[in-house]
Amino acid sequence: MLSYLYPMRTFIIVAGTIERPNPMTADWVTPLSFSPPLAGVAIGKTRYTRKLVEEQKEFVIAVPTVELLKDVWIAGTTSGARENKAEKMSVTFVPSQKVSAPSIKECAANIECKVVKEVETGDHIFFVGEIVNVTYGDAFKNGEPDVENFKFLMHAKSGAYFTYQSGEIIRP
């Protein structure tokens, strides 16, 4: 039944450390509050990333564009508990400014979060993170996404089906 919510923006959740980053693809990411600035992510209970976020109480929401699709796929289909998926990816992990979980240099933005609440939601844990820092590149101007020139990645449906916004701006 959740398939009716798609397409959804696709993000990379990064936990771990700069020495051993653990990226995970996530569609279930949402803004929650302007003041304080809060964002949430639902992570499956069986995921290694869930264990790391519970231990560290922090994570990074990295915003990929379509050019990073192969890395997004690796992050979402490889288990960090079994192998170092960061070594399989072509991205550059860099130190974040306010959390120990690293950021991804090639992503359009990196949103650093400290966990303020955990909610059990069936087979997932919903982590509420206070946004403590954001770094971004040319894909964002004045805090707004440049949808005319950058292709923000979306998961069209379950499996290997992705798309991106057209860049066309329509108004009511």
LUMBADO-488924 format. One record per atom (N, C-alpha, C, CB): residue number from 1; residue in one letter; chain; atom name; x, y, z. Coordinates in steps of 0.2 Angstrom, whole numbers, plus 5000, padded with zeros to 4 digits. Glycine has a CB too. Layout:
REM LUMBADO-488924
k	r	c	a	x	y	z
NUM	a	A	CA	X	Y	Z
...
END
This chain:
REM LUMBADO-488924
k	r	c	a	x	y	z
1	m	A	N	5004	4994	5000
1	m	A	CA	5000	5000	5000
1	m	A	C	5004	5006	5000
1	m	A	CB	4995	5000	5006
2	l	A	N	5010	5006	5003
2	l	A	CA	5015	5012	5003
2	l	A	C	5017	5014	4996
2	l	A	CB	5021	5011	5007
3	s	A	N	5016	5010	4991
3	s	A	CA	5018	5011	4984
3	s	A	C	5015	5017	4981
3	s	A	CB	5017	5005	4980
4	y	A	N	5009	5019	4984
4	y	A	CA	5005	5024	4982
4	y	A	C	5008	5031	4984
4	y	A	CB	4998	5024	4984
5	l	A	N	5013	5031	4988
5	l	A	CA	5016	5037	4990
5	l	A	C	5022	5039	4985
5	l	A	CB	5019	5036	4997
6	y	A	N	5024	5034	4981
6	y	A	CA	5029	5036	4976
6	y	A	C	5027	5039	4970
6	y	A	CB	5033	5029	4974
7	p	A	N	5032	5043	4967
7	p	A	CA	5039	5044	4968
7	p	A	C	5040	5048	4974
7	p	A	CB	5042	5047	4961
8	m	A	N	5046	5047	4977
8	m	A	CA	5049	5050	4982
8	m	A	C	5056	5052	4981
8	m	A	CB	5048	5046	4989
9	r	A	N	5058	5058	4984
9	r	A	CA	5065	5060	4984
9	r	A	C	5069	5054	4987
9	r	A	CB	5066	5067	4988
10	t	A	N	5075	5053	4985
10	t	A	CA	5080	5049	4987
10	t	A	C	5086	5052	4990
10	t	A	CB	5082	5044	4981
11	f	A	N	5088	5050	4996
11	f	A	CA	5093	5053	5000
11	f	A	C	5098	5047	5002
11	f	A	CB	5091	5057	5006
12	i	A	N	5104	5049	5004
12	i	A	CA	5109	5045	5007
12	i	A	C	5109	5047	5014
12	i	A	CB	5116	5045	5003
13	i	A	N	5108	5042	5019
13	i	A	CA	5109	5043	5026
13	i	A	C	5116	5040	5028
13	i	A	CB	5104	5039	5030
14	v	A	N	5120	5045	5031
14	v	A	CA	5127	5042	5032
14	v	A	C	5128	5042	5040
14	v	A	CB	5132	5047	5029
15	a	A	N	5130	5036	5042
15	a	A	CA	5132	5035	5049
15	a	A	C	5139	5033	5049
15	a	A	CB	5127	5030	5053
16	g	A	N	5141	5031	5055
16	g	A	CA	5148	5029	5056
16	g	A	C	5153	5035	5057
16	g	A	CB	5150	5025	5050
17	t	A	N	5159	5034	5055
17	t	A	CA	5164	5039	5056
17	t	A	C	5168	5040	5049
17	t	A	CB	5169	5036	5061
18	i	A	N	5172	5045	5049
18	i	A	CA	5176	5046	5043
18	i	A	C	5181	5041	5041
18	i	A	CB	5180	5053	5044
19	e	A	N	5183	5037	5046
19	e	A	CA	5187	5031	5045
19	e	A	C	5183	5025	5042
19	e	A	CB	5191	5029	5052
20	r	A	N	5177	5025	5044
20	r	A	CA	5172	5019	5042
20	r	A	C	5165	5022	5041
20	r	A	CB	5172	5013	5047
21	p	A	N	5164	5026	5036
21	p	A	CA	5157	5028	5034
21	p	A	C	5153	5023	5032
21	p	A	CB	5158	5034	5029
22	n	A	N	5146	5023	5034
22	n	A	CA	5141	5019	5032
22	n	A	C	5136	5022	5029
22	n	A	CB	5139	5014	5038
23	p	A	N	5135	5023	5022
23	p	A	CA	5130	5026	5019
23	p	A	C	5124	5021	5018
23	p	A	CB	5132	5029	5012
24	m	A	N	5118	5024	5018
24	m	A	CA	5112	5020	5016
24	m	A	C	5107	5024	5012
24	m	A	CB	5109	5017	5023
25	t	A	N	5104	5021	5007
25	t	A	CA	5099	5025	5003
25	t	A	C	5093	5025	5007
25	t	A	CB	5098	5021	4996
26	a	A	N	5089	5031	5007
26	a	A	CA	5083	5031	5011
26	a	A	C	5078	5036	5007
26	a	A	CB	5084	5034	5018
27	d	A	N	5072	5033	5006
27	d	A	CA	5067	5038	5003
27	d	A	C	5062	5041	5009
27	d	A	CB	5062	5033	4998
28	w	A	N	5062	5037	5014
28	w	A	CA	5058	5039	5020
28	w	A	C	5061	5045	5024
28	w	A	CB	5055	5033	5024
29	v	A	N	5062	5050	5021
29	v	A	CA	5065	5056	5025
29	v	A	C	5060	5062	5024
29	v	A	CB	5072	5058	5022
30	t	A	N	5059	5066	5030
30	t	A	CA	5054	5071	5029
30	t	A	C	5056	5077	5034
30	t	A	CB	5047	5068	5032
31	p	A	N	5054	5083	5032
31	p	A	CA	5055	5089	5037
31	p	A	C	5050	5088	5042
31	p	A	CB	5055	5095	5033
32	l	A	N	5051	5091	5048
32	l	A	CA	5047	5090	5053
32	l	A	C	5045	5097	5057
32	l	A	CB	5049	5085	5058
33	s	A	N	5050	5101	5057
33	s	A	CA	5049	5108	5061
33	s	A	C	5054	5113	5058
33	s	A	CB	5050	5106	5068
34	f	A	N	5051	5119	5058
34	f	A	CA	5056	5125	5056
34	f	A	C	5060	5127	5063
34	f	A	CB	5052	5131	5054
35	s	A	N	5056	5127	5068
35	s	A	CA	5059	5129	5075
35	s	A	C	5057	5125	5080
35	s	A	CB	5057	5137	5076
36	p	A	N	5062	5121	5083
36	p	A	CA	5069	5120	5080
36	p	A	C	5069	5116	5074
36	p	A	CB	5073	5116	5086
37	p	A	N	5074	5117	5070
37	p	A	CA	5074	5114	5063
37	p	A	C	5075	5106	5064
37	p	A	CB	5080	5116	5059
38	l	A	N	5070	5102	5062
38	l	A	CA	5070	5095	5063
38	l	A	C	5068	5092	5057
38	l	A	CB	5065	5093	5069
39	a	A	N	5072	5086	5056
39	a	A	CA	5070	5081	5050
39	a	A	C	5070	5074	5053
39	a	A	CB	5076	5082	5044
40	g	A	N	5066	5070	5049
40	g	A	CA	5066	5063	5052
40	g	A	C	5067	5058	5046
40	g	A	CB	5059	5062	5055
41	v	A	N	5070	5052	5048
41	v	A	CA	5071	5047	5044
41	v	A	C	5069	5040	5047
41	v	A	CB	5079	5047	5042
42	a	A	N	5065	5036	5043
42	a	A	CA	5063	5030	5045
42	a	A	C	5069	5025	5043
42	a	A	CB	5056	5028	5043
43	i	A	N	5071	5021	5047
43	i	A	CA	5076	5016	5046
43	i	A	C	5074	5009	5048
43	i	A	CB	5083	5018	5048
44	g	A	N	5074	5004	5044
44	g	A	CA	5072	4997	5046
44	g	A	C	5076	4994	5052
44	g	A	CB	5073	4992	5040
45	k	A	N	5073	4991	5056
45	k	A	CA	5076	4988	5062
45	k	A	C	5081	4984	5061
45	k	A	CB	5070	4985	5066
46	t	A	N	5081	4980	5055
46	t	A	CA	5087	4975	5054
46	t	A	C	5093	4978	5051
46	t	A	CB	5084	4970	5049
47	r	A	N	5093	4985	5049
47	r	A	CA	5098	4988	5046
47	r	A	C	5104	4990	5050
47	r	A	CB	5096	4995	5042
48	y	A	N	5110	4989	5048
48	y	A	CA	5116	4991	5051
48	y	A	C	5116	4998	5053
48	y	A	CB	5122	4989	5047
49	t	A	N	5114	5002	5048
49	t	A	CA	5114	5009	5049
49	t	A	C	5109	5011	5055
49	t	A	CB	5111	5013	5043
50	r	A	N	5104	5008	5056
50	r	A	CA	5100	5009	5062
50	r	A	C	5104	5008	5069
50	r	A	CB	5094	5004	5062
51	k	A	N	5108	5003	5069
51	k	A	CA	5112	5001	5075
51	k	A	C	5117	5007	5076
51	k	A	CB	5116	4995	5074
52	l	A	N	5120	5009	5070
52	l	A	CA	5125	5015	5071
52	l	A	C	5122	5021	5073
52	l	A	CB	5129	5016	5064
53	v	A	N	5116	5023	5070
53	v	A	CA	5113	5029	5072
53	v	A	C	5110	5029	5080
53	v	A	CB	5106	5031	5068
54	e	A	N	5108	5023	5082
54	e	A	CA	5106	5022	5089
54	e	A	C	5112	5023	5094
54	e	A	CB	5103	5015	5090
55	e	A	N	5118	5021	5091
55	e	A	CA	5124	5021	5096
55	e	A	C	5127	5028	5096
55	e	A	CB	5129	5016	5093
56	q	A	N	5127	5031	5090
56	q	A	CA	5130	5038	5089
56	q	A	C	5126	5044	5091
56	q	A	CB	5133	5039	5082
57	k	A	N	5119	5043	5090
57	k	A	CA	5114	5048	5091
57	k	A	C	5115	5054	5086
57	k	A	CB	5114	5051	5098
58	e	A	N	5117	5052	5080
58	e	A	CA	5118	5057	5075
58	e	A	C	5118	5054	5068
58	e	A	CB	5124	5061	5076
59	f	A	N	5117	5058	5063
59	f	A	CA	5117	5055	5056
59	f	A	C	5118	5061	5051
59	f	A	CB	5111	5051	5054
60	v	A	N	5119	5060	5045
60	v	A	CA	5119	5065	5040
60	v	A	C	5114	5063	5034
60	v	A	CB	5127	5066	5037
61	i	A	N	5110	5068	5032
61	i	A	CA	5106	5067	5026
61	i	A	C	5110	5070	5020
61	i	A	CB	5099	5070	5027
62	a	A	N	5112	5066	5016
62	a	A	CA	5116	5068	5010
62	a	A	C	5111	5069	5004
62	a	A	CB	5122	5064	5008
63	v	A	N	5111	5074	5000
63	v	A	CA	5106	5075	4995
63	v	A	C	5110	5074	4988
63	v	A	CB	5103	5082	4995
64	p	A	N	5108	5068	4985
64	p	A	CA	5112	5066	4979
64	p	A	C	5108	5069	4973
64	p	A	CB	5112	5059	4978
65	t	A	N	5111	5070	4967
65	t	A	CA	5108	5071	4961
65	t	A	C	5109	5065	4957
65	t	A	CB	5112	5077	4957
66	v	A	N	5106	5065	4951
66	v	A	CA	5105	5059	4947
66	v	A	C	5112	5056	4945
66	v	A	CB	5101	5060	4940
67	e	A	N	5117	5061	4944
67	e	A	CA	5124	5059	4943
67	e	A	C	5127	5054	4948
67	e	A	CB	5129	5065	4942
68	l	A	N	5124	5053	4954
68	l	A	CA	5127	5049	4959
68	l	A	C	5122	5042	4959
68	l	A	CB	5127	5052	4966
69	l	A	N	5118	5041	4954
69	l	A	CA	5114	5035	4954
69	l	A	C	5118	5029	4956
69	l	A	CB	5110	5034	4948
70	k	A	N	5123	5027	4953
70	k	A	CA	5127	5021	4954
70	k	A	C	5129	5020	4962
70	k	A	CB	5133	5020	4950
71	d	A	N	5131	5026	4964
71	d	A	CA	5133	5026	4972
71	d	A	C	5127	5025	4976
71	d	A	CB	5137	5032	4973
72	v	A	N	5121	5028	4974
72	v	A	CA	5115	5028	4978
72	v	A	C	5113	5020	4978
72	v	A	CB	5109	5032	4975
73	w	A	N	5114	5017	4972
73	w	A	CA	5112	5010	4972
73	w	A	C	5116	5006	4976
73	w	A	CB	5112	5007	4964
74	i	A	N	5123	5007	4976
74	i	A	CA	5127	5003	4980
74	i	A	C	5125	5004	4988
74	i	A	CB	5135	5005	4979
75	a	A	N	5124	5010	4990
75	a	A	CA	5123	5012	4997
75	a	A	C	5116	5008	4999
75	a	A	CB	5122	5019	4998
76	g	A	N	5112	5007	4994
76	g	A	CA	5105	5004	4996
76	g	A	C	5105	4997	4995
76	g	A	CB	5100	5007	4992
77	t	A	N	5110	4994	4992
77	t	A	CA	5109	4986	4991
77	t	A	C	5115	4982	4994
77	t	A	CB	5109	4985	4983
78	t	A	N	5120	4986	4997
78	t	A	CA	5125	4982	5000
78	t	A	C	5125	4983	5008
78	t	A	CB	5132	4985	4998
79	s	A	N	5126	4978	5011
79	s	A	CA	5126	4978	5019
79	s	A	C	5132	4980	5022
79	s	A	CB	5124	4971	5021
80	g	A	N	5132	4986	5025
80	g	A	CA	5138	4988	5029
80	g	A	C	5140	4984	5034
80	g	A	CB	5136	4995	5031
81	a	A	N	5136	4979	5037
81	a	A	CA	5138	4975	5042
81	a	A	C	5142	4969	5039
81	a	A	CB	5131	4971	5045
82	r	A	N	5142	4968	5033
82	r	A	CA	5145	4963	5030
82	r	A	C	5152	4965	5026
82	r	A	CB	5141	4959	5025
83	e	A	N	5151	4971	5023
83	e	A	CA	5157	4974	5020
83	e	A	C	5157	4981	5020
83	e	A	CB	5157	4972	5012
84	n	A	N	5163	4984	5018
84	n	A	CA	5164	4991	5018
84	n	A	C	5161	4994	5012
84	n	A	CB	5171	4994	5020
85	k	A	N	5155	4996	5012
85	k	A	CA	5152	4998	5005
85	k	A	C	5155	5005	5003
85	k	A	CB	5144	4999	5006
86	a	A	N	5157	5009	5008
86	a	A	CA	5160	5015	5006
86	a	A	C	5166	5014	5001
86	a	A	CB	5163	5019	5012
87	e	A	N	5170	5009	5002
87	e	A	CA	5175	5007	4997
87	e	A	C	5173	5005	4990
87	e	A	CB	5179	5001	5000
88	k	A	N	5167	5003	4990
88	k	A	CA	5164	5001	4983
88	k	A	C	5161	5008	4979
88	k	A	CB	5159	4996	4984
89	m	A	N	5160	5013	4983
89	m	A	CA	5157	5019	4980
89	m	A	C	5163	5024	4977
89	m	A	CB	5153	5023	4985
90	s	A	N	5161	5028	4973
90	s	A	CA	5166	5033	4970
90	s	A	C	5165	5040	4973
90	s	A	CB	5164	5033	4962
91	v	A	N	5161	5041	4978
91	v	A	CA	5161	5047	4981
91	v	A	C	5166	5048	4986
91	v	A	CB	5154	5048	4985
92	t	A	N	5167	5055	4989
92	t	A	CA	5172	5056	4993
92	t	A	C	5169	5058	5000
92	t	A	CB	5176	5063	4991
93	f	A	N	5170	5054	5005
93	f	A	CA	5168	5056	5012
93	f	A	C	5172	5061	5015
93	f	A	CB	5167	5049	5016
94	v	A	N	5169	5066	5018
94	v	A	CA	5173	5072	5021
94	v	A	C	5170	5073	5028
94	v	A	CB	5173	5078	5017
95	p	A	N	5175	5075	5032
95	p	A	CA	5172	5077	5039
95	p	A	C	5166	5082	5039
95	p	A	CB	5178	5079	5044
96	s	A	N	5161	5080	5043
96	s	A	CA	5156	5085	5044
96	s	A	C	5158	5090	5049
96	s	A	CB	5149	5081	5047
97	q	A	N	5155	5096	5050
97	q	A	CA	5157	5101	5054
97	q	A	C	5154	5100	5062
97	q	A	CB	5155	5108	5052
98	k	A	N	5148	5097	5063
98	k	A	CA	5145	5097	5069
98	k	A	C	5144	5090	5072
98	k	A	CB	5139	5101	5069
99	v	A	N	5145	5085	5067
99	v	A	CA	5143	5078	5069
99	v	A	C	5149	5074	5067
99	v	A	CB	5137	5075	5066
100	s	A	N	5150	5068	5070
100	s	A	CA	5155	5063	5068
100	s	A	C	5154	5059	5062
100	s	A	CB	5157	5059	5074
101	a	A	N	5147	5058	5060
101	a	A	CA	5146	5055	5054
101	a	A	C	5148	5059	5048
101	a	A	CB	5138	5054	5054
102	p	A	N	5151	5056	5043
102	p	A	CA	5154	5061	5038
102	p	A	C	5149	5063	5033
102	p	A	CB	5159	5057	5034
103	s	A	N	5151	5068	5029
103	s	A	CA	5147	5071	5024
103	s	A	C	5149	5068	5017
103	s	A	CB	5147	5078	5024
104	i	A	N	5146	5069	5012
104	i	A	CA	5148	5067	5005
104	i	A	C	5149	5073	5001
104	i	A	CB	5143	5062	5002
105	k	A	N	5156	5074	4999
105	k	A	CA	5158	5080	4995
105	k	A	C	5154	5081	4989
105	k	A	CB	5165	5079	4993
106	e	A	N	5152	5076	4985
106	e	A	CA	5149	5076	4978
106	e	A	C	5141	5077	4979
106	e	A	CB	5150	5070	4974
107	c	A	N	5138	5077	4985
107	c	A	CA	5131	5078	4986
107	c	A	C	5129	5085	4985
107	c	A	CB	5129	5075	4992
108	a	A	N	5123	5087	4983
108	a	A	CA	5121	5094	4982
108	a	A	C	5121	5097	4989
108	a	A	CB	5114	5094	4979
109	a	A	N	5119	5093	4995
109	a	A	CA	5119	5096	5001
109	a	A	C	5120	5091	5006
109	a	A	CB	5112	5100	5003
110	n	A	N	5123	5092	5012
110	n	A	CA	5123	5088	5018
110	n	A	C	5120	5091	5024
110	n	A	CB	5131	5086	5019
111	i	A	N	5115	5088	5027
111	i	A	CA	5112	5090	5032
111	i	A	C	5114	5086	5039
111	i	A	CB	5104	5090	5031
112	e	A	N	5117	5089	5043
112	e	A	CA	5120	5086	5049
112	e	A	C	5114	5086	5055
112	e	A	CB	5126	5089	5051
113	c	A	N	5113	5080	5057
113	c	A	CA	5108	5080	5062
113	c	A	C	5110	5076	5069
113	c	A	CB	5102	5076	5059
114	k	A	N	5107	5079	5074
114	k	A	CA	5108	5075	5081
114	k	A	C	5102	5072	5083
114	k	A	CB	5111	5080	5086
115	v	A	N	5101	5066	5085
115	v	A	CA	5095	5063	5086
115	v	A	C	5092	5066	5093
115	v	A	CB	5096	5055	5087
116	v	A	N	5086	5068	5092
116	v	A	CA	5082	5070	5098
116	v	A	C	5077	5066	5101
116	v	A	CB	5080	5077	5097
117	k	A	N	5075	5061	5096
117	k	A	CA	5069	5056	5098
117	k	A	C	5070	5050	5093
117	k	A	CB	5063	5060	5097
118	e	A	N	5068	5045	5096
118	e	A	CA	5067	5039	5092
118	e	A	C	5060	5036	5093
118	e	A	CB	5073	5033	5094
119	v	A	N	5057	5034	5088
119	v	A	CA	5050	5031	5088
119	v	A	C	5050	5025	5085
119	v	A	CB	5045	5037	5086
120	e	A	N	5047	5020	5088
120	e	A	CA	5046	5013	5085
120	e	A	C	5040	5013	5081
120	e	A	CB	5046	5007	5090
121	t	A	N	5041	5012	5075
121	t	A	CA	5035	5012	5070
121	t	A	C	5035	5006	5066
121	t	A	CB	5036	5018	5065
122	g	A	N	5032	5000	5069
122	g	A	CA	5032	4994	5066
122	g	A	C	5039	4991	5065
122	g	A	CB	5028	4994	5059
123	d	A	N	5040	4990	5058
123	d	A	CA	5047	4987	5057
123	d	A	C	5052	4992	5056
123	d	A	CB	5046	4982	5051
124	h	A	N	5051	4998	5057
124	h	A	CA	5056	5003	5057
124	h	A	C	5057	5007	5063
124	h	A	CB	5054	5008	5051
125	i	A	N	5062	5011	5064
125	i	A	CA	5063	5016	5069
125	i	A	C	5063	5022	5066
125	i	A	CB	5070	5014	5073
126	f	A	N	5059	5027	5068
126	f	A	CA	5059	5034	5065
126	f	A	C	5064	5038	5070
126	f	A	CB	5052	5037	5065
127	f	A	N	5069	5041	5067
127	f	A	CA	5074	5045	5070
127	f	A	C	5072	5052	5069
127	f	A	CB	5081	5043	5068
128	v	A	N	5071	5056	5074
128	v	A	CA	5070	5063	5073
128	v	A	C	5077	5066	5075
128	v	A	CB	5064	5066	5078
129	g	A	N	5079	5070	5070
129	g	A	CA	5085	5074	5071
129	g	A	C	5085	5081	5071
129	g	A	CB	5090	5071	5065
130	e	A	N	5088	5084	5075
130	e	A	CA	5089	5092	5075
130	e	A	C	5094	5093	5070
130	e	A	CB	5090	5095	5082
131	i	A	N	5093	5098	5066
131	i	A	CA	5098	5100	5061
131	i	A	C	5102	5105	5064
131	i	A	CB	5094	5103	5054
132	v	A	N	5109	5103	5064
132	v	A	CA	5114	5107	5068
132	v	A	C	5118	5110	5063
132	v	A	CB	5118	5103	5073
133	n	A	N	5118	5108	5057
133	n	A	CA	5123	5112	5051
133	n	A	C	5121	5109	5045
133	n	A	CB	5130	5110	5053
134	v	A	N	5121	5113	5040
134	v	A	CA	5120	5111	5033
134	v	A	C	5126	5114	5028
134	v	A	CB	5113	5114	5030
135	t	A	N	5129	5110	5024
135	t	A	CA	5133	5112	5019
135	t	A	C	5130	5111	5012
135	t	A	CB	5140	5109	5020
136	y	A	N	5132	5115	5007
136	y	A	CA	5129	5114	5001
136	y	A	C	5133	5117	4995
136	y	A	CB	5122	5117	5001
137	g	A	N	5131	5115	4989
137	g	A	CA	5135	5118	4984
137	g	A	C	5131	5122	4979
137	g	A	CB	5138	5112	4980
138	d	A	N	5132	5122	4973
138	d	A	CA	5129	5126	4968
138	d	A	C	5122	5124	4967
138	d	A	CB	5133	5126	4961
139	a	A	N	5120	5118	4968
139	a	A	CA	5113	5116	4967
139	a	A	C	5108	5119	4972
139	a	A	CB	5112	5108	4968
140	f	A	N	5110	5123	4977
140	f	A	CA	5106	5127	4981
140	f	A	C	5108	5134	4981
140	f	A	CB	5106	5124	4988
141	k	A	N	5103	5139	4980
141	k	A	CA	5105	5146	4980
141	k	A	C	5100	5149	4985
141	k	A	CB	5104	5149	4973
142	n	A	N	5103	5152	4990
142	n	A	CA	5099	5156	4995
142	n	A	C	5095	5151	4999
142	n	A	CB	5095	5161	4992
143	g	A	N	5097	5144	4999
143	g	A	CA	5093	5139	5003
143	g	A	C	5088	5136	4999
143	g	A	CB	5090	5142	5009
144	e	A	N	5087	5138	4992
144	e	A	CA	5082	5135	4988
144	e	A	C	5085	5130	4983
144	e	A	CB	5078	5140	4985
145	p	A	N	5082	5125	4981
145	p	A	CA	5085	5120	4976
145	p	A	C	5085	5123	4969
145	p	A	CB	5082	5113	4976
146	d	A	N	5090	5123	4965
146	d	A	CA	5090	5125	4958
146	d	A	C	5088	5119	4954
146	d	A	CB	5097	5127	4956
147	v	A	N	5081	5118	4953
147	v	A	CA	5078	5113	4950
147	v	A	C	5078	5114	4942
147	v	A	CB	5071	5112	4952
148	e	A	N	5080	5119	4940
148	e	A	CA	5081	5120	4933
148	e	A	C	5087	5118	4930
148	e	A	CB	5080	5128	4931
149	n	A	N	5093	5118	4934
149	n	A	CA	5099	5116	4932
149	n	A	C	5102	5109	4935
149	n	A	CB	5104	5121	4933
150	f	A	N	5099	5107	4940
150	f	A	CA	5101	5101	4944
150	f	A	C	5095	5096	4944
150	f	A	CB	5104	5102	4951
151	k	A	N	5097	5089	4943
151	k	A	CA	5092	5084	4943
151	k	A	C	5093	5080	4950
151	k	A	CB	5094	5079	4937
152	f	A	N	5088	5082	4954
152	f	A	CA	5087	5079	4961
152	f	A	C	5084	5072	4960
152	f	A	CB	5083	5083	4966
153	l	A	N	5087	5067	4963
153	l	A	CA	5085	5060	4962
153	l	A	C	5079	5058	4966
153	l	A	CB	5091	5055	4964
154	m	A	N	5075	5054	4962
154	m	A	CA	5068	5052	4965
154	m	A	C	5068	5044	4964
154	m	A	CB	5062	5056	4963
155	h	A	N	5065	5041	4969
155	h	A	CA	5064	5033	4968
155	h	A	C	5057	5033	4965
155	h	A	CB	5065	5030	4975
156	a	A	N	5056	5030	4959
156	a	A	CA	5050	5030	4956
156	a	A	C	5045	5025	4959
156	a	A	CB	5051	5029	4948
157	k	A	N	5048	5019	4960
157	k	A	CA	5044	5014	4963
157	k	A	C	5049	5009	4966
157	k	A	CB	5039	5010	4958
158	s	A	N	5047	5004	4970
158	s	A	CA	5052	4999	4973
158	s	A	C	5056	4996	4968
158	s	A	CB	5048	4994	4977
159	g	A	N	5062	4995	4970
159	g	A	CA	5067	4992	4965
159	g	A	C	5071	4997	4962
159	g	A	CB	5064	4987	4960
160	a	A	N	5074	4995	4956
160	a	A	CA	5079	4999	4952
160	a	A	C	5075	5004	4947
160	a	A	CB	5084	4995	4948
161	y	A	N	5071	5008	4950
161	y	A	CA	5067	5012	4946
161	y	A	C	5068	5019	4949
161	y	A	CB	5060	5010	4945
162	f	A	N	5072	5024	4945
162	f	A	CA	5073	5030	4948
162	f	A	C	5071	5035	4942
162	f	A	CB	5080	5031	4950
163	t	A	N	5070	5041	4944
163	t	A	CA	5068	5047	4940
163	t	A	C	5071	5053	4943
163	t	A	CB	5061	5047	4938
164	y	A	N	5070	5059	4940
164	y	A	CA	5071	5065	4942
164	y	A	C	5066	5070	4940
164	y	A	CB	5079	5068	4941
165	q	A	N	5066	5076	4943
165	q	A	CA	5061	5081	4942
165	q	A	C	5063	5084	4935
165	q	A	CB	5061	5087	4947
166	s	A	N	5058	5087	4931
166	s	A	CA	5059	5089	4925
166	s	A	C	5063	5096	4925
166	s	A	CB	5053	5090	4921
167	g	A	N	5062	5100	4930
167	g	A	CA	5065	5107	4930
167	g	A	C	5060	5112	4928
167	g	A	CB	5071	5107	4925
168	e	A	N	5054	5109	4925
168	e	A	CA	5049	5114	4924
168	e	A	C	5045	5116	4930
168	e	A	CB	5044	5110	4919
169	i	A	N	5044	5123	4930
169	i	A	CA	5041	5126	4936
169	i	A	C	5034	5128	4934
169	i	A	CB	5045	5132	4939
170	i	A	N	5029	5125	4938
170	i	A	CA	5022	5127	4936
170	i	A	C	5019	5130	4942
170	i	A	CB	5018	5120	4934
171	r	A	N	5015	5134	4941
171	r	A	CA	5011	5138	4947
171	r	A	C	5004	5138	4946
171	r	A	CB	5014	5145	4947
172	p	A	N	5000	5138	4952
172	p	A	CA	4993	5137	4951
172	p	A	C	4990	5144	4949
172	p	A	CB	4990	5136	4958
END
